[in-house]
Amino acid sequence: HLWRETAYDVLTKDAGECVICLEELLQGDTIARLPCLCIYHKSCIDSWFEVNRSCPEHPAD
């Protein structure tokens, strides 16, 4: 289960866009890094995992 293997961190540089909220991932944001290495805002992926059990970008994993 991915949500149990999620690592949390703070970004040290800008990293593109969170595909859940469509806002930029900016330096200093608290992010979650999944085992597939996709990253999202921590609050976004926490909400996502309340309803879903897979990565938003890799639903078959």
N, C-alpha and C positions, 0 to 999 in steps of 0.2 A: 504494500500500500504506500503510494508515493507520499502522502501527507505525513506519514511517520518517519520518512527518510529525508525530509526537507531540511536544508541547512539555512540558517538566517545569518545575514551579514549586513554591513553598511557599505554602500558603493564608494569606491575611491575615485571613480571617474564616471562621466556620463556614459550610458550604455544603451542608447536607442529608446524604443518604445515598449511599454507594458501592453501586451495584446489584450489584456482583460479590460483595462480602463482607457486605453489609447492615449495615455499621458506619457510624457518623457520620463525615463529612469535617469535621475540626476544624482550627481555626486552628493553624498550625505544621506540619500534615501535608504531606509531599511528595506532590504530585499530578501526574497526567498529564492534559493537555488535548488532546483529539483535534481534528482539523480541523472536525468537526461541532459543536465547543464542549462536548461532554460531558466531564465530569471524573470521575476515579477515583483511588484510591490508586495511586501509581506501582507498587508491588509487585503489586497486584491486576491491573492492566492488562498488566504485563510477563508475568505467568503466563498471563493470558487469551490473549495473542498467541502464546504457545508452541503453542497448539492451534487458535486461531481467527485469522481475518484481517479481521474487521470489528468495528465498534463493537457492544457488547452491547445497546445500545438502538436501533441502526439497522442491523440485519444486512443489509439490501439495499444499503446504501451501499458 
